[in-house]
Amino acid sequence: MAALALQVRSLVKRYGALTAVAGVSFDVARGEIFGILGPNGAGKTTTLEMIEGLRRPDEGTAVVDGVDVRADPRGVRARIGVQLQEAAFFERLTVEETLTLFGAFHRRATSPQALIERLQLGEKRKAWAGTLSGGQRQRLSIALALVNDPQIMFLDEPTTGLDPQARRNLWDVIAEIRREGRTVVLTTHYMEEAERLCDRVAIMDHGRIVALDTPRALIREHTPGTTIAVSISGGAEGLDALPGVRHVELEDGETLLSSTDPIQTVHALMDLDRQGALHFHRLRVEEATLEDVFLHLTGRRLRE
């Protein structure tokens, strides 16, 4: 039990006839990056808000660092750092003033100077918060989540709306936070982000966790094998009999072969091409991803 930073049991949240969160349960180990992956409306943010003490659950419990959130929500909030999906700053306060103000709300606060250096905001120290770019606002938001030196951090869609460079910069920040021994719980709908950062991932859909494991274990369990995409002149008859092929389908003008032995499948395709039995213009091999897992489990793409 001491090794657990977070214990969630059967959390439920209803809004009239809508059940936004329908019995969610999971544990998070200390020092882990735990991801909650799902599309908009899956219940990710509502789940975090209940755990953080910002929204009262209708049923279930959440224990954060040994503190029951329903019994002592203030005690929980004193132990955690929270980066909200949409941060609202005082637009006419500078970055330094914003950090000083939020630090005053806590008994123990990290110095603004240390946070500014940590989040690479030195050039914007005296800039008004309202003038910051999207990436800079996200870095300031994470700095505010660190202001009380928490051991557990909750990051809600931390890189949404950022360009690829800013997104990867924030990935480095999150990885460094974990290297300090902190626990991180983050929500995202970016599959690459979850695969790159998270030790384990819970996939949510319609308010429920439909799968939970390490990214690689989820891929192995739910989408084993490799996809070989090939553009073929003529028909694709008989390709399901090639070595390793489990399934064949057509998509966007390509023939997709799901194979448990991609090397043998590719060799067989090249043999058929050399023999003139078929001709392909392009061939690529794709490993399964978390998006493939989600599609397999829910039947729809993550960003829908």
DAHUDA-V59295 format. One record per backbone hydrogen bond with DSSP energy under -0.5 kcal/mol. NH is the residue of the N-H (numbers start at 0). CO is the residue of the C=O. E is the energy in kcal/mol with one decimal. If there is no record, write none. Layout:
# DAHUDA-V59295
nh: <NH	NH>
co: <CO	CO>
e: <E	E>
This chain:
# DAHUDA-V59295
nh: <3	4	5	6	7	8	10	11	12	14	17	18	19	19	20	21	22	23	25	27	29	31	33	33	34	34	35	36	36	37	41	46	47	48	49	50	51	52	53	54	57	58	60	62	63	63	64	64	66	68	71	75	76	77	78	79	80	82	83	88	90	92	94	94	95	97	98	99	100	101	102	103	104	105	109	114	115	116	117	118	119	120	123	124	126	128	129	130	131	136	137	138	139	140	141	142	143	144	145	145	146	148	150	151	152	153	154	154	155	155	156	156	157	159	161	166	167	168	169	170	171	172	173	174	175	176	177	178	179	179	180	181	182	183	184	185	186	187	190	193	194	195	196	197	198	199	200	201	202	202	203	203	204	206	207	209	209	210	212	217	218	219	220	221	222	225	226	227	227	228	228	229	229	230	231	232	233	238	240	241	244	245	246	248	250	253	254	255	255	256	256	257	257	258	258	259	264	265	266	267	268	269	270	271	272	273	274	275	275	276	277	278	280	281	283	285	287	292	293	294	295	296	297	298	298	303>
co: <0	27	27	62	25	60	23	58	20	17	14	16	12	17	12	206	10	10	7	5	2	28	31	183	32	199	185	34	201	187	38	42	43	44	45	46	47	49	48	48	11	11	8	6	61	66	4	62	63	61	67	71	72	73	75	75	151	153	81	86	88	89	123	126	124	93	94	95	96	97	98	99	101	102	146	110	111	112	113	114	116	115	120	121	123	92	90	127	128	132	133	134	135	136	137	138	139	140	141	142	143	145	78	78	182	80	152	184	82	153	154	186	186	156	158	162	163	164	165	166	167	168	169	170	171	172	173	174	175	176	177	176	150	31	152	33	154	35	188	189	190	191	192	193	32	32	212	34	200	210	36	201	207	41	204	202	207	202	200	213	214	215	216	217	218	258	285	225	256	226	283	227	254	281	229	278	231	235	237	238	241	257	257	255	253	250	229	248	253	227	254	246	255	225	256	243	260	261	262	263	264	265	266	267	268	269	270	271	272	271	271	232	230	230	228	226	224	288	289	290	291	292	293	293	294	300>
e: <-1.8	-2.4	-1.8	-2.2	-2.8	-2.9	-2.6	-2.0	-2.1	-3.4	-2.0	-0.5	-1.6	-0.8	-1.7	-3.0	-1.9	-2.0	-1.6	-2.4	-2.8	-1.6	-0.7	-3.1	-0.5	-2.6	-2.5	-0.6	-2.8	-1.4	-1.8	-2.0	-2.2	-2.6	-1.9	-2.0	-2.5	-0.8	-2.2	-1.5	-2.6	-1.3	-2.2	-2.8	-0.5	-2.9	-2.8	-0.6	-2.0	-2.8	-2.5	-1.7	-2.3	-1.7	-1.5	-0.7	-2.2	-3.0	-0.6	-0.6	-0.9	-2.0	-0.7	-1.4	-2.1	-2.6	-2.1	-2.2	-2.6	-2.4	-2.1	-1.4	-1.1	-1.6	-3.2	-1.9	-2.8	-2.2	-2.3	-2.5	-1.2	-2.9	-1.4	-1.3	-1.4	-2.8	-1.9	-1.8	-1.4	-2.6	-2.0	-2.0	-2.4	-2.4	-2.1	-2.3	-2.3	-1.5	-1.1	-0.5	-0.8	-2.2	-1.0	-0.9	-2.9	-2.9	-0.5	-2.8	-2.2	-0.5	-0.8	-1.2	-0.5	-1.3	-1.9	-2.5	-2.2	-2.1	-1.9	-1.8	-1.8	-1.6	-2.6	-2.5	-2.0	-2.1	-1.8	-1.9	-1.1	-0.5	-2.4	-1.3	-3.1	-2.6	-2.9	-2.5	-2.2	-2.0	-0.7	-1.9	-2.6	-2.5	-2.4	-1.9	-2.5	-1.3	-3.2	-3.0	-0.5	-2.9	-3.0	-0.6	-2.4	-2.1	-1.5	-2.9	-0.7	-1.0	-1.9	-2.5	-2.1	-2.6	-2.4	-2.6	-2.0	-3.2	-2.6	-0.5	-2.8	-0.6	-2.6	-0.5	-2.3	-2.3	-0.7	-3.5	-0.6	-1.5	-1.5	-1.7	-1.7	-3.7	-1.1	-1.9	-2.6	-1.9	-2.8	-3.5	-0.6	-2.7	-0.6	-2.7	-0.6	-3.5	-0.6	-2.5	-2.1	-2.7	-2.3	-2.2	-2.2	-2.4	-2.1	-2.1	-2.1	-2.5	-2.0	-0.5	-0.9	-2.0	-1.1	-0.7	-2.5	-0.7	-2.5	-3.3	-0.6	-1.7	-2.7	-2.6	-2.3	-2.3	-2.8	-0.5	-2.0	-1.1>
